[in-house]
Amino acid sequence: MRSASDSGVYHVILRGVNRQDIFENEKDFLKFLTLMERLVFPVDETGQRIPPLLVIYAYCLMPNHVHLLVREQKCGVSTAIKWLSGTYAGYFNIKYEHVGHVFQGRFRSEVVNDWEYFLTLMQYIHQNPVAGGLVKKVGDYRWSSWREYDSKMVCDVPMCSKNSVFTKISFDALEELVNTPLAKTQRVLDFDSDTGRRVTDERVREYIKAEFGITEVSTIQHFAKAERNEIIKSLLRFCRNVAQISRVTGVSRGVIHRLDK
């Protein structure tokens, strides 16, 4: 049973099953953001605006996981997140001809009952792409809420309750905070120490050569089915990235998804 937050505020994490990427391209990121927007600005069957189903303070969409800092509304945080993850999973499965789970079990969450920890999470969530080696600066990452907080930047889908944050902290102070790396001693909920750093394509090719003696990796797509499948299964254990394996080997994503069970 999940712990209830006295403040109604939660840090929520969704991770791809077996660390698999849940966003393959720009359209996938935008799809997830528009679903989040529908929770913040919902409408009824007649198109009339109704009260929000979730208040969002911060988010970061990493290649294989998502961090959200939210406040639950009348429907509850579980109902809102289940709709979000379930709707996106349906979209993902249809688009990529994927069968099975997209997310790793139930979402994880922790209560946020004080302002100090709220700010720690603002720092941690926006620092995630930097810690994961995807960008050098917080503002360089497109798929986090920092672009909404910084009015000098362009935000794809504005939805955060930033004004309520700015009643307690100035932009300058918040900017300094989120651009300061979190102390290594600071404990924050996560699935594990993996922050989303990817194995490079070259490292995948080196692995294939070392394990199977194959130097022309594009030939794998023409191997006998059984041999090809064993190589793909080994690669899935190595890097867990369907799009990358397809790109490097030339084997279709549909085939790789079917083997990723």
LINFEN-V308407 format. One line per field, one symbol per residue. psi: psi as a letter, one per 20 degrees, with the letter a starting at -180 (. if undefined). A space follows every 50 residues. Layout:
BEGIN
psi=???
END
This chain:
BEGIN
psi=pqpqphijpqopppqqpkjqpiohaghgghggghhghhhhmqqaiijqpr qqiqpphqrporhjrppporpqahiqhggghggghgghhggggggjlppa qhqnbqqqqqqnjqhghghghgggghighghijhrhqgiiphkrihihho iirppgnpiqmhhhgiiiqrgghggggijoppphippqprgaiojjpqpq hhhghhgggghikphnhiihijrqgggghhgghghhhgiknggggggghi pqhgggghim.
END
